[in-house]
């Protein structure tokens, strides 16, 4: 073969493999069929299939749970959401998928703001989105005015804020 054909072939192979190498781990297509397998074994199968590693705290992930799973050509993210019932989040770092509990999502319900001369207050409640329970000692703050309050046992807070303008 002459040099032009070899260099053309090498460049063609480079462009063909770049999209595969550039694909992020969580979007890789996965197919797996397991029945009554331990979660840690299933994660090892996925790891070997996708040529990456998992990282997780064994105190948070119940790796001895038994898993039944049958999926074809789904993204790794979708497969992991099925395995962990959507209650965990997954981050990529190099050739690792980090598995961790999703942070608590909160809902803040504010009451009507009450205004005086140049001071107004905003009050409300902070709740856990999943359980609906009030969040005790949550910090609620307004970062521009540097005002903060903690919620009480019922999740209630009240912020007093100063206005540069007269409040109507």
C-alpha positions as CSV (number, residue, x, y, z in Angstrom):
1,X,0.0,0.0,0.0
2,X,1.2,3.5,-0.7
3,X,1.6,6.1,2.0
4,X,-1.5,8.1,0.9
5,X,-3.8,5.2,1.3
6,X,-2.4,4.3,4.7
7,X,-2.7,7.9,6.0
8,X,-6.2,8.2,4.6
9,X,-7.2,4.9,6.3
10,X,-5.7,6.1,9.6
11,X,-7.5,9.4,9.4
12,X,-10.8,7.7,8.6
13,X,-10.4,5.3,11.5
14,X,-9.7,8.3,13.8
15,X,-12.9,10.1,12.8
16,X,-14.9,6.9,13.1
17,X,-13.7,6.2,16.7
18,X,-13.8,9.8,18.0
19,X,-17.7,9.8,18.5
20,X,-17.4,6.5,20.4
21,X,-14.6,7.8,22.7
22,X,-16.4,11.1,23.2
23,X,-19.7,9.6,24.2
24,X,-20.3,10.2,27.9
25,X,-20.7,7.1,30.1
26,X,-24.3,7.6,31.2
27,X,-25.6,7.8,27.6
28,X,-23.9,4.5,26.5
29,X,-26.4,1.9,25.3
30,X,-26.7,-1.1,27.6
31,X,-28.5,-4.4,27.3
32,X,-28.7,-6.7,30.3
33,X,-30.9,-9.6,31.5
34,X,-30.5,-10.8,35.1
35,X,-32.8,-12.6,37.5
36,X,-32.4,-12.6,41.3
37,X,-28.8,-11.3,41.1
38,X,-27.2,-9.3,43.9
39,X,-27.0,-5.6,43.1
40,X,-23.2,-5.5,43.4
41,X,-23.0,-8.4,40.8
42,X,-25.3,-6.5,38.4
43,X,-23.1,-3.3,38.8
44,X,-20.0,-5.4,38.1
45,X,-21.7,-6.8,34.9
46,X,-22.6,-3.3,33.8
47,X,-19.1,-2.1,34.6
48,X,-17.5,-4.9,32.5
49,X,-19.9,-4.4,29.7
50,X,-19.3,-0.6,29.5
51,X,-15.6,-0.7,30.4
52,X,-15.9,1.8,33.3
53,X,-16.1,1.6,37.1
54,X,-18.6,2.4,39.8
55,X,-17.9,4.3,42.9
56,X,-20.3,4.3,45.9
57,X,-20.5,4.2,49.6
58,X,-21.5,0.7,50.6
59,X,-23.4,2.1,53.7
60,X,-25.7,4.0,51.3
61,X,-26.1,1.5,48.5
62,X,-27.7,-1.8,49.5
63,X,-25.4,-4.0,47.4
64,X,-26.9,-7.3,48.7
65,X,-30.4,-6.4,47.3
66,X,-31.7,-9.0,44.8
67,X,-32.4,-7.5,41.3
68,X,-34.5,-8.6,38.3
69,X,-33.8,-6.6,35.2
70,X,-34.3,-7.2,31.5
71,X,-33.5,-4.2,29.2
72,X,-32.4,-3.8,25.6
73,X,-30.6,-0.9,24.1
74,X,-31.3,1.6,26.9
75,X,-28.9,4.3,28.2
76,X,-26.9,3.5,31.2
77,X,-28.7,6.4,33.0
78,X,-32.1,4.8,32.3
79,X,-30.8,1.4,33.5
80,X,-29.5,2.9,36.7
81,X,-32.7,4.8,37.3
82,X,-34.5,1.4,37.1
83,X,-32.1,-0.3,39.4
84,X,-32.3,2.5,42.0
85,X,-35.9,3.5,41.7
86,X,-35.0,7.1,40.8
87,X,-33.9,7.9,44.4
88,X,-30.1,8.1,43.6
89,X,-28.1,10.4,41.3
90,X,-25.3,9.5,39.1
91,X,-22.2,11.6,38.2
92,X,-19.4,11.0,35.8
93,X,-15.8,11.6,36.8
94,X,-13.2,10.3,34.3
95,X,-13.9,6.6,33.8
96,X,-16.1,6.4,37.0
97,X,-19.8,6.6,37.6
98,X,-20.4,7.9,41.1
99,X,-23.6,6.7,42.7
100,X,-25.0,8.7,45.6
101,X,-28.4,9.4,47.3
102,X,-30.3,12.2,45.7
103,X,-30.2,15.4,47.9
104,X,-33.4,16.1,49.8
105,X,-35.7,18.3,47.7
106,X,-37.5,21.0,49.5
107,X,-40.6,23.1,48.9
108,X,-40.9,26.5,50.4
109,X,-44.4,28.0,50.7
110,X,-44.4,31.7,51.5
111,X,-47.2,33.7,53.0
112,X,-48.1,37.1,51.8
113,X,-45.4,39.7,52.5
114,X,-46.3,42.2,55.2
115,X,-44.9,45.7,54.8
116,X,-44.2,48.7,57.1
117,X,-42.4,52.0,56.4
118,X,-39.1,50.6,55.0
119,X,-39.3,47.1,56.5
120,X,-41.2,44.1,55.2
121,X,-41.3,40.5,56.2
122,X,-41.7,37.3,54.3
123,X,-42.8,34.2,56.1
124,X,-43.6,30.7,55.1
125,X,-42.9,27.0,55.6
126,X,-40.3,24.6,54.3
127,X,-41.2,20.9,53.5
128,X,-39.5,17.8,52.3
129,X,-40.9,17.2,48.8
130,X,-40.9,13.4,49.1
131,X,-42.3,12.9,52.6
132,X,-44.2,16.2,53.1
133,X,-42.7,16.6,56.5
134,X,-41.7,20.0,57.9
135,X,-38.0,20.7,57.9
136,X,-36.7,21.8,61.3
137,X,-33.6,24.2,61.4
138,X,-33.5,24.8,57.6
139,X,-31.7,28.0,56.8
140,X,-33.7,30.4,54.7
141,X,-31.9,33.5,53.4
142,X,-32.0,36.4,51.0
143,X,-28.4,36.7,49.7
144,X,-28.5,40.2,48.3
145,X,-29.7,41.8,51.6
146,X,-27.8,39.2,53.8
147,X,-30.8,38.3,55.8
148,X,-31.4,34.8,57.2
149,X,-33.7,32.9,59.5
150,X,-34.0,29.3,60.7
151,X,-37.2,27.3,60.5
152,X,-38.8,26.1,63.7
153,X,-40.2,22.6,64.5
154,X,-43.1,23.1,62.2
155,X,-40.9,24.3,59.3
156,X,-42.0,27.9,59.8
157,X,-39.7,30.9,59.1
158,X,-40.0,34.7,59.1
159,X,-37.5,37.0,57.4
160,X,-37.5,40.7,58.1
161,X,-36.0,42.7,55.2
162,X,-35.1,46.4,54.8
163,X,-36.1,48.1,51.6
164,X,-34.1,50.9,50.0
165,X,-37.4,52.4,48.9
166,X,-40.5,53.1,50.8
167,X,-42.7,50.0,50.8
168,X,-46.4,50.6,49.8
